């Protein structure tokens, strides 16, 4: 059936001047299709990715002991006594939230 249609419509195409399928869709060689005009640095991206992955792993391995040493220290910071300067904490009027300033704390 398909061969009969090809024979009949092939003759029709030749008479009317319509392009054949091979003329409508020419087959290009694979080298022309796969050619990258502006992407010549594809190999460098893989190397950079592996480099930064290794740098990240090395930094994490180095920071884990520092994290444990910081978090394991249960030492309380020594708060020094504040000097009693005459110009510090002058209160002419009480604050609505209490005697301390908004960012001060009780000793």
CNS distance restraints for C-alpha pairs under 8 A (distance, minus, plus):
assign (resid   1 and name CA) (resid   5 and name CA) 6.41 0.50 0.50
assign (resid   2 and name CA) (resid   6 and name CA) 6.16 0.50 0.50
assign (resid   3 and name CA) (resid   7 and name CA) 6.18 0.50 0.50
assign (resid   4 and name CA) (resid   8 and name CA) 6.29 0.50 0.50
assign (resid   5 and name CA) (resid   9 and name CA) 5.88 0.50 0.50
assign (resid   5 and name CA) (resid  10 and name CA) 7.97 0.50 0.50
assign (resid   6 and name CA) (resid  10 and name CA) 5.43 0.50 0.50
assign (resid   7 and name CA) (resid  11 and name CA) 6.38 0.50 0.50
assign (resid   8 and name CA) (resid  12 and name CA) 6.49 0.50 0.50
assign (resid   9 and name CA) (resid  13 and name CA) 6.04 0.50 0.50
assign (resid  10 and name CA) (resid  14 and name CA) 6.34 0.50 0.50
assign (resid  11 and name CA) (resid  15 and name CA) 6.29 0.50 0.50
assign (resid  12 and name CA) (resid  16 and name CA) 6.17 0.50 0.50
assign (resid  13 and name CA) (resid  17 and name CA) 5.84 0.50 0.50
assign (resid  13 and name CA) (resid  18 and name CA) 5.13 0.50 0.50
assign (resid  13 and name CA) (resid  19 and name CA) 7.14 0.50 0.50
assign (resid  13 and name CA) (resid  20 and name CA) 7.27 0.50 0.50
assign (resid  14 and name CA) (resid  18 and name CA) 6.73 0.50 0.50
assign (resid  19 and name CA) (resid  23 and name CA) 5.71 0.50 0.50
assign (resid  19 and name CA) (resid  24 and name CA) 6.25 0.50 0.50
assign (resid  20 and name CA) (resid  24 and name CA) 6.23 0.50 0.50
assign (resid  21 and name CA) (resid  25 and name CA) 6.06 0.50 0.50
assign (resid  22 and name CA) (resid  26 and name CA) 5.44 0.50 0.50
assign (resid  22 and name CA) (resid  27 and name CA) 7.66 0.50 0.50
assign (resid  28 and name CA) (resid  32 and name CA) 6.72 0.50 0.50
assign (resid  28 and name CA) (resid  33 and name CA) 6.96 0.50 0.50
assign (resid  29 and name CA) (resid  33 and name CA) 6.79 0.50 0.50
assign (resid  30 and name CA) (resid  34 and name CA) 6.02 0.50 0.50
assign (resid  31 and name CA) (resid  35 and name CA) 6.05 0.50 0.50
assign (resid  36 and name CA) (resid  40 and name CA) 6.83 0.50 0.50
assign (resid  41 and name CA) (resid  45 and name CA) 7.10 0.50 0.50
assign (resid  42 and name CA) (resid  46 and name CA) 7.29 0.50 0.50
assign (resid  43 and name CA) (resid  47 and name CA) 6.78 0.50 0.50
assign (resid  44 and name CA) (resid  48 and name CA) 6.16 0.50 0.50
assign (resid  45 and name CA) (resid  49 and name CA) 6.09 0.50 0.50
assign (resid  46 and name CA) (resid  50 and name CA) 6.34 0.50 0.50
assign (resid  47 and name CA) (resid  51 and name CA) 6.12 0.50 0.50
assign (resid  48 and name CA) (resid  52 and name CA) 6.16 0.50 0.50
assign (resid  49 and name CA) (resid  53 and name CA) 6.09 0.50 0.50
assign (resid  50 and name CA) (resid  54 and name CA) 6.16 0.50 0.50
assign (resid  51 and name CA) (resid  55 and name CA) 6.25 0.50 0.50
assign (resid  52 and name CA) (resid  56 and name CA) 6.04 0.50 0.50
assign (resid  53 and name CA) (resid  57 and name CA) 6.26 0.50 0.50
assign (resid  54 and name CA) (resid  58 and name CA) 6.16 0.50 0.50
assign (resid  55 and name CA) (resid  59 and name CA) 6.19 0.50 0.50
assign (resid  56 and name CA) (resid  60 and name CA) 6.17 0.50 0.50
assign (resid  57 and name CA) (resid  61 and name CA) 6.14 0.50 0.50
assign (resid  58 and name CA) (resid  62 and name CA) 6.17 0.50 0.50
assign (resid  59 and name CA) (resid  63 and name CA) 6.03 0.50 0.50
assign (resid  60 and name CA) (resid  64 and name CA) 6.13 0.50 0.50
assign (resid  61 and name CA) (resid  65 and name CA) 7.69 0.50 0.50
assign (resid  62 and name CA) (resid  66 and name CA) 7.31 0.50 0.50
assign (resid  63 and name CA) (resid  67 and name CA) 6.12 0.50 0.50
assign (resid  64 and name CA) (resid  68 and name CA) 6.36 0.50 0.50
assign (resid  65 and name CA) (resid  69 and name CA) 6.15 0.50 0.50
assign (resid  66 and name CA) (resid  70 and name CA) 6.13 0.50 0.50
assign (resid  67 and name CA) (resid  71 and name CA) 6.08 0.50 0.50
assign (resid  68 and name CA) (resid  72 and name CA) 5.80 0.50 0.50
assign (resid  69 and name CA) (resid  73 and name CA) 6.46 0.50 0.50
assign (resid  84 and name CA) (resid  88 and name CA) 7.28 0.50 0.50
assign (resid  86 and name CA) (resid  90 and name CA) 7.99 0.50 0.50
assign (resid  94 and name CA) (resid  98 and name CA) 6.98 0.50 0.50
assign (resid  94 and name CA) (resid  99 and name CA) 6.36 0.50 0.50
assign (resid  95 and name CA) (resid  99 and name CA) 6.16 0.50 0.50
assign (resid  95 and name CA) (resid 100 and name CA) 7.50 0.50 0.50
assign (resid  95 and name CA) (resid 101 and name CA) 7.35 0.50 0.50
assign (resid  97 and name CA) (resid 102 and name CA) 7.95 0.50 0.50
assign (resid 100 and name CA) (resid 104 and name CA) 5.79 0.50 0.50
assign (resid 100 and name CA) (resid 105 and name CA) 6.68 0.50 0.50
assign (resid 100 and name CA) (resid 106 and name CA) 7.30 0.50 0.50
assign (resid 101 and name CA) (resid 105 and name CA) 7.80 0.50 0.50
